[in-house]
Amino acid sequence: MAKSSANKVSSKKLSKKASHVLQSNSASKTSKSLAGSVLAQSGSDSK
């Protein structure tokens, strides 16, 4: 059986890059949306 993509977790390295995209003034709306998705899937607990 194929694994569900909902169970995948983004790597720390990718999460860091996504964070930089969100902080960038020159990043497009689409780029920021995708970066937000990466961070939402990062599995990190910010509490």
C-alpha positions in Angstrom: 0.0 0.0 0.0 1.1 3.5 -0.7 1.7 5.8 2.2 -0.6 8.8 2.7 1.1 12.1 1.9 -0.5 13.5 5.1 2.0 11.5 7.1 5.0 13.0 5.6 7.0 15.5 7.6 9.2 18.2 6.1 12.9 18.3 7.0 14.5 20.9 9.2 16.6 22.1 6.3 13.5 22.7 4.2 11.6 24.3 7.0 14.5 26.8 7.5 14.4 27.7 3.8 10.6 28.1 4.0 11.0 30.5 6.9 13.4 32.6 4.9 10.9 32.8 2.0 8.1 34.0 4.3 10.4 36.7 5.7 11.4 37.8 2.2 9.8 41.0 0.8 10.6 39.9 -2.8 9.0 36.4 -2.6 5.8 35.9 -4.5 2.4 35.2 -3.0 2.6 31.7 -4.3 6.0 31.1 -2.9 4.9 32.3 0.5 1.8 30.0 0.3 4.0 27.0 -0.4 6.4 28.0 2.3 3.6 28.1 4.8 2.5 24.6 3.7 6.0 23.3 4.3 6.1 24.8 7.8 2.6 23.5 8.6 3.9 20.0 7.7 7.2 20.4 9.6 5.9 18.6 12.6 7.6 20.9 15.0 5.8 21.7 18.2 6.1 25.5 18.9 4.4 25.3 22.3 
